[in-house]
Amino acid sequence: MRWALENSVAGSVIGCVTLVLAVGTVVSFTCPLWWWLLPAEYAVNPGLYRVDSWPAAAVTPLVGLVYLSLYLALVPRSALWHSRLAHRTLLQRGDHGLLARITQITASRDDALEVHRTELQRIERDLHDGTQNRLVAVRVHLGLLERILAEDPERAWGLLETTKDAADEALRELRHVVRSIYPPLLADRGLASAVSSLAARCALPCSVEADGLGRAPVAVETAAYFVVAEALTNVHKHSNGSQASVILTKTAGSVLVRVTDDGHGGADEHAGSGLAGLRRRVASVEGTLNISSPADGPTTVEARFPCAY
C-alpha cells in the first residue's frame, strides 16, 4: 500500500515533467514550419514569449535546445531516482537477502544431491568391480575345493590357501570401501587425526599442521577430509611433485583446509582431475573452494567451510 501511494505520486510528477519537456522540445524545433498556419488568436507560446512573427519563430529552435538540455539532464536522473525509491520501499525489510539466501540454499541442495549421487555410483562401482569379484573368486574356489577334497587332499590344501588369500583380499577391498564412505578414525578422533592418518598413507612425503583444531560438525569434517584425500590423490597422479603439505586452521566461524604441493602446476578443473567434483562437495556444505595452479607450480587447493564451534 505504501508503494502504491509513493508510486502514484512520484510516477505522476515524473511523467508530467517528462511529457512537458518532450512536447516542448518537439514544438520548439518544429514551430517555424507551421506557426503561420494557425489563426492569430491561437499563436504558439513555446517559451516565455508569443510566436506571432517570423523573427519570433526563428528563435524557437533555441528554446528547443533549452528544453532538450533539461530533458537529457532531468529525465534519466528522475528514472534512476524512481527505481531507487521502488527498490528501497519494496525491499527495505530484507526480502532481497532472504531471496538470495533461498537461492544459495537451493544451489547447495542441488550440489549435495549431486555429491550424494556421485558417491553412490562410486560405492556401487567399487563393490562391483572389486569386492564382488573377490567374493565370486572365493565362491568358485570353494566349489572346486568341494569337488577335489575327497579325491586329492594335497591339491585341496593348496586350493584352500588360494581361497583364503582371495577371502582376505575381498575383506581388504570391503574395508577400503567402508573407509571411503566414512573413515572410522574421523568419527572417533576427529579431522586432525584422520588427515594425519591419510597423510601417513600418502605415496609422497606429506606434512600436516592442525594445532588446536578441535572438533567440527560431522558434515564439515567429512567434506574437509575428502578435500584432503582428493587433493593428495591428484598430487600423486597428476602433479609429479615430490612432497605435499596440509594445513588445517580454525578461524572465527570457519574451518580452513589448505593443501599445497611442489609439482609442475597447471591443474585444470575441467580436465577430469576430480576438482569439479571437489567443488560440488565443498559447495554442498556452503563452503568455498579456491584453486591456484600456475603453469610452473606450485598448486594450492584451499577450502573454507563455515561452521559455528
Secondary structure as the mmCIF struct_conf table of DSSP 4:
data_model
#
loop_
_struct_conf.conf_type_id
_struct_conf.id
_struct_conf.beg_label_comp_id
_struct_conf.beg_label_asym_id
_struct_conf.beg_label_seq_id
_struct_conf.end_label_comp_id
_struct_conf.end_label_asym_id
_struct_conf.end_label_seq_id
HELX_RH_AL_P HELX_RH_AL_P1 ARG A 2 TRP A 34
HELX_RH_3T_P HELX_RH_3T_P1 TRP A 35 LEU A 37
BEND BEND1 LEU A 38 LEU A 38
HELX_RH_3T_P HELX_RH_3T_P2 ALA A 40 TYR A 42
STRN STRN1 VAL A 44 VAL A 44
BEND BEND2 PRO A 46 TYR A 49
STRN STRN2 VAL A 51 VAL A 51
BEND BEND3 SER A 53 SER A 53
HELX_RH_AL_P HELX_RH_AL_P2 TRP A 54 LEU A 91
TURN_TY1_P TURN_TY1_P1 GLN A 92 ARG A 93
BEND BEND4 GLY A 94 GLY A 94
HELX_RH_AL_P HELX_RH_AL_P3 ASP A 95 ASP A 126
HELX_RH_PI_P HELX_RH_PI_P1 LEU A 127 THR A 131
HELX_RH_AL_P HELX_RH_AL_P4 GLN A 132 ILE A 148
TURN_TY1_P TURN_TY1_P2 LEU A 149 GLU A 151
HELX_RH_AL_P HELX_RH_AL_P5 PRO A 153 ILE A 181
BEND BEND5 TYR A 182 TYR A 182
HELX_RH_AL_P HELX_RH_AL_P6 PRO A 184 ARG A 189
HELX_RH_AL_P HELX_RH_AL_P7 LEU A 191 ALA A 200
TURN_TY1_P TURN_TY1_P3 ARG A 201 ARG A 201
BEND BEND6 CYS A 202 LEU A 204
STRN STRN3 CYS A 206 GLU A 209
TURN_TY1_P TURN_TY1_P4 ASP A 211 GLY A 212
HELX_RH_AL_P HELX_RH_AL_P8 VAL A 218 ASN A 234
HELX_RH_PI_P HELX_RH_PI_P2 VAL A 235 SER A 239
BEND BEND7 SER A 242 SER A 242
STRN STRN4 ALA A 244 THR A 251
TURN_TY1_P TURN_TY1_P5 ALA A 252 GLY A 253
STRN STRN5 SER A 254 ASP A 261
BEND BEND8 GLY A 263 GLY A 263
TURN_TY1_P TURN_TY1_P6 GLU A 269 GLY A 272
BEND BEND9 SER A 273 GLY A 274
HELX_RH_AL_P HELX_RH_AL_P9 LEU A 275 ALA A 283
TURN_TY1_P TURN_TY1_P7 SER A 284 GLU A 286
STRN STRN6 THR A 288 SER A 292
TURN_TY1_P TURN_TY1_P8 ALA A 295 ASP A 296
STRN STRN7 THR A 299 PRO A 306
#
